[in-house]
Amino acid sequence: MKPGLHLSIILLAAAPLAGLWPVHAQLIGHGGPVRAIAVSADGKAVLSGSFDTAAIRWSLASESAEQVLRFHADAVNAVAFLDATRMATAGADGRIAIWAAGRQQPEKVFEGHTGPIVALAVSPDASTLASASWDRSVRLWSLPDGTSRVLEGHAQNINGVAFAPDGRSLVSVGYDQTARIWRLTDGSSEIVALPAPLNAVAIAPDGEIVTGAADGQMRMMTAEGKESGNVVAGATPIVALAISQDGALIAAAGIGGSVAIVDRKERSVLRTLVGPRMPVWSVAFLPDGVTLLTGGADGKIGRWNALTGLAVGSNLLGTPADPLAGYAGDRGAEIFRACIACHTLSDKEVQRAGPTLAGLYGRKIASLPGYRFSDALKEMDIVWTPETVARLFEIGPNAYTPGTKMPEQHIGSAEDRRALTDFLARATGK
């Protein structure tokens, strides 16, 4: 959850139900909440970033995950398509990775931020990438050569950034309750003070600026920063905004699980999609201006008709719905269930936050190819066996493998530890 969001508001009831999240029409493959979504210009591909440290490029035509991008050491908070074949991902590790379709490693890495990066924006001519960070700065990166320019002035975390349609100005918003309209010719800015902390910003094709705030309200302003409208989207903080390509609709995602669909011209809420009271972290429209993508705390990406509230498409599965379905009644499998958010049992599944456990026994710690392990683990002389796995959960990961990013957890019962290690022998050796 973003530091600075009004936590007391989260407990308020969501808006009355106008639609329910269905179990279909979802892209499923991330091992953690989906923090960011971007759509390619032609609407055929989707890029998502997650708290599981991975980004996934999806094909909507084949309904599958085409590419898993693993580089960041922490949550992937922002993603963007640069053109038809290149993408950008940015994360809580303060780095930006530039990717080419089909490549397993970034072609470029931009470094300079000293805090988490939480938003990206691409200039209209695709020459510049803007990044917003909790280090209270915006950086402008030249995509051809990687040089950067720093814009500073916000007093607290910057949560959103967007380019004006003409590319001559940039808007950033932050928890300091200000929106800044930066003139890119000289780096000066117009400061607009607003009544609540700001978590998101989007700019319509005609240049109107829309901000999303911690009080659940969207506030509109002209390109010059003059107030032009206000819409109450919900009772909980807005954490993501998207505007349809034709500028007609706005989607405002709330931390309470709701997404308000707003008629921008009429300044009215057309429909509210309400989920299971879990945050919806990201929203994006397809080029048709009607299909909406949502990413939330359940790790899934939903597709919707924004006008009707109905789900669109079929099940798009990156991983099986329940990888333990074939182990019903197995005590070890039930103990392992707490681990499936981060680990797969097969190397055929889409990789999650942690390394796959396929072929675990007999493997040296931090030796699996293609996974980014911490330096501390690479120095350890541990080979995974039933005994070492049991010891890991007896004394806890922090004590047994100092420097790990694995959540601290213990299995106090020797019988349960044996059930788990026996299960892993059966399930990971296939």
N, C-alpha and C positions, 0 to 999 in steps of 0.2 A: 504494500500500500504506500502511496506517496506520502512522505513526511509533509506535514502541513495541512493535510486535508482535515476537515472538521469531523472528527471521529464521532462526536455526539450525534451528528445528523444521520450517520449510517444506521442507527438503530430505529429511525422513524419508519413508519409503514410506507411501502411503495404506493404509487398511484393505482387506482382501480384497474383491474385486469381488462385489457382490450384484446389480448392474445396471449398464448402460452408457448414457451419454447417446446417444440416437438422433438422427438428422438431421431428424426431423419433430417435430410438436407444439411449435413454437417461434414466438415473436413476434420478428421480425427487423426492425430499423429504426434502432437506435442505432448511432452511429459509434464507440463506445467501450464499455468495461466498464459493465455495469448495476449501479449502486451501491445503488439503493433501489427497493422495490416496495410499493405499497399497493393494496388491493382495496376497491371501494365496498361499502356496507352490503348492497345487493341482489345483489352478486356479478356484476353485468353489465359493470362497467368496471374497468379496471386502470390505475394510474398508475405510471410508471417514471421514474427519474432516472438520469443517466449521467455518466461522466467527460467525455463529449462536450459538456457544458454545457447540454444540453437535457433537458426532460421530455416524455414522450409519454403522452397519454390514449388507451387502447385500448378498443375495443368487442369483447367476447368473442362477442357475438351475430353481428356482421357480420364478425368476424375481420379487423379492419383498424385502422390508426392513425387516430383521429378528430381529434386535435388535437396539434400540436407546440407546446410552450411554451418560448419563448426569451426569457430575460431575464438570467440569471446570467452573470457574467464568468468563472466557473470551474466546476469539477465540481458537479453537483447530487447532493448526498450524502443527502438525505432528502426524502420526499414523504408527503403525507397527504390523504385525503378529509375535508373538513369537514362536508359534507352531500351531498345528491344532486347538487348543481350547482356546488359550490365546492370548491377544492383549495388546498393549500399546498405550496410547494417551497422548499427551503433549500439553501445551497451553501457551497463553500469560500470564497466572497467575503464570508461573514458576514451575508448578507441573507436575508430571508424574503419571498417573493412570494405574495400571495393572488390566486387566479384564479377567474373564472367560466367555466363551460363555454361554448365557442364564441368566447370573446374572445381576441384576439391579444396583449393587454397586461395586466399585473396591475391589479387594481382597488385594491390596497393594497400597500405595501412596508413591512416592519418592519425597522428598523435599530437597532443598539445593540451587538451582539457585536463583539469585536475580533479574533476568530479564526474559523476554519472552523466552520460548524455541521454536525454529523454525525448528528443524530437529532432527530425530531419526535414528539410525542404529543399527541393531542386528548383533552380531558377528557370524561367520560361524558355531560355535558349539552351538549357542543359549544360551550361559551362561552369556553373557554381553550385556547390552544395553548402547549405547552411545547417549548422548544428546548434542546438540549445542545451545548456548544461546546468546542473545544480552548482557548478563553480561560479554562477552568476554572470556568465559570459555567453555571447553568441560568437561563433567562428564562421567565417566565410572561406571555403576551401576551393581553390582553383582545381577543377577536375583534370585538366591537361597536365599540370605540373605539381600539384599537391601543395603549393604555397598557401598560406592562410593569413587572414586578417581578423583582428579581434575587435568586437563591439562590446563595450562595458558600460555599466550604469545602473543596472538593476541592483536593488539592495538585498534581495533574497533569491531563492531558487528560481530559475527560468524554466517554465514548463512547456512552452509551445513556441513555434516559429513558423512563419509563412511568407512567401514572396507575393508581392502585388502582381497582377496580370501583366503589367508592362515591364516588370523586372527592375524598375528604378528604385523601388523601396522595399523594405522588409519590416514585418511586424513581429515583435516578441512580447510574450506575456509572462508574468511571474507571480509568485506568492506575495510580492510586495504590493499587490493591488494596483499595479500599473501595466498599461500597454504602451510600448514604445514603437513609434513609427520612424524607422531609420531611413534617412536619405543616403543612398549608397554612393552618391557622387562625392560627398565629403564626410560621411560618417556621423553627421549631426542627427539629433532625434527630437521628435515631438513627444512629450510625455503626457499620457492621458490617465488621470487618476480615476479609479473605479471603486465601487463600494465593497467589493469582496475580493479575496484572493483568486487568482486566475490560473486555471489548469490547462486550457486549450484555446487554440485560435485557428480560424479558417478564413479564407478570403474568397468571395464570390467572383464569377467572371467579370462582373461590372465594377469590381474594386471594393464593394462593401466589405467591411471587416466584421466578423462575428467572433465573440469571445465566450468561453464557457467558464463559469465560476463555481466556487465552493458553496455558494448559497443556492445552487440549482437553477440559476438564471442565465440565459443567453442575452448578451447586450450587443447591439449592432451600432456601428459607427461608419461614417463616410471615410473615404481614403485619406481625408485631412484630419480625422479624429473627432468629428462632430457627432454627437449622439443622434441616432436615426431609428432606434427601436429597441424593444425589450420583450422577451418571452420567458415565462416561467416554464421550464422543461420538466421539473420534478422536485421532489422534496429532499433529494440527496445531491451531493456534489457532482457536477458534470466533470468527467475526466477525459472525454474524447469528443471531437466534432468532425463531421464530414459534410461537404456540400456537393450536391449532384452536379454533373458536368454542365447542365443547362442552367444551373443556379436556382432552380425552382424549390428544391427540398433541402432541408438541413436535418441531419441525424445527430442527436445529442445523447451520448451514453452516460449513464449514471452509475455511481459506485454502489447503489442499492440494487442493481440488476435491471433497471429499466432503460429503454431507448425511446426517446421522444422523436417522432417524425413531424417536422414543422414545415408549414407552408411559408416560405420566406416572404413572399409578397403580402400575404394576409396577416402575417405575424401571429399565426395560430397553430396550436398543436392538432394535427390531423388524427394521430393515432399514437398510443403508447404501448410498446411491446414490453411485457413484464416477465422477468425470469424468476429463478429460484432464490432471489435475494442475495445473489453473489455479484461482485463487480463485473461490469462489462467494460473492458479496458480499451477497446479499439473498435472503430467503425470505418467503413469505406464503401463508396458507391461504385458499381460497375458503370461503364460508359453509357449504358442505356438509360441512366438516370432514375431507374426504378428499383433495380436489384441492389439490395444492401447486404454487406458482409458484416458480421459482428464477431468479435473475439473476446472471450471472457475467462473467468477464474476456473471454469471447468475444463480448460485446455482445448476447447473445440471452436471451430469456425462455422458459424451458421450462415445460410443464405436465405434471404427473405424478399418478398415483394413488399416494398415499403408502403405502397398505397393500400394493399389489402391486409397486410400482416401475415400472409400465408407463407409457409416454408416453400423453398424452390429447390428442385433437383432431387437426387437420390442420395443414399448413403455414400459418402466419399471417405473411405477408410484408409488411413495410413497404417493402422495397426488393428488387430482383431479387437472386437468390442470387449471381450474378456479373455485374456491369454491364459487364465487359469480354469477355464470352463471344463477342460478335460481332466481336471484333478479334483473333482468333487469328492468331499469326504476325507481328503488327504490333510492331516494335521500340519505337516510341513508346508504345504501350499497355502494354507490359511495364515500361517505365520509370515510367509513370504509376501502375502498380499499387500502389506504395508510398504513393500519395496518396489512395486510395479510402476509407481509414478516416475521412478528414476532409472530403472533397469529392465532390460528385456532378457528373456531366456534364450532367444534365438538371434543369430546374426542376420536373419532374413527380415526381421522387423525394423521399422524406422527407429533409429537410435534416439534415446531420450537423454535426460540430463546427465545420467551416469553411464559408464561403459556397459556394453552388453556382457552378460554373464556366460554366454555360450563358450564352452571349453574352459570353464573357470579353473577346475582343479588341475594342478600341475603348472599353472601359469604364474610367472613372477609378477609381483605387484607393479603397476604402472608400466607394463610392457605391451599392452594391446595396441597394435598399429592403428593410426587414424584417430586416436582419442587424445585430447589435450589434458594431460595430468599435471598436477602441481609439482614443482621442483622438489619439494620435501618428500613426496612419495617416490620419486625416481631414485632417491638416495637410499631407500630402505632395502633390506635383504630379507624379504618375505616372499614365500611361495604359497599360493593358495591351496590349502588342503582342508579336509573336514576339521582338522584340529585348529588350524589357524583361523578359519572362519568362525569357529565356536569361540575362540579366544577374543576375536574382534568384538563379538556381541556380549561376551562376559564382562569385559572391563570397559567397553565403549570405544568408538572410533577415535575420539580425541586423545585417549591414553595410548591406544595400540598403534595408531597411525597419525601422529601429530602433524598438523599442517593439512589434513584432509578437509575437503569441502562437504563431506558426507555429514548429514544431520546426526547429532548425538542421539544414540538409542542403545538400550540394553535389553537383553533377554535373560532374566534372572533364573529361569528354570533350566537345569542341565538337560532335562528331558525334552524341553521345547527346542533347545539348541541342537540336540541330536536329531530331532524331527526335521528341523530346517536343513541341516547339513546333509541328511539322507535324501531329502527332497531335491536339493541342488545337484546331488550326484545323479539322480534319475533324469532331472529336467534339463540340465545344461550339457550333458555328455552326448546328446543325440546328434 
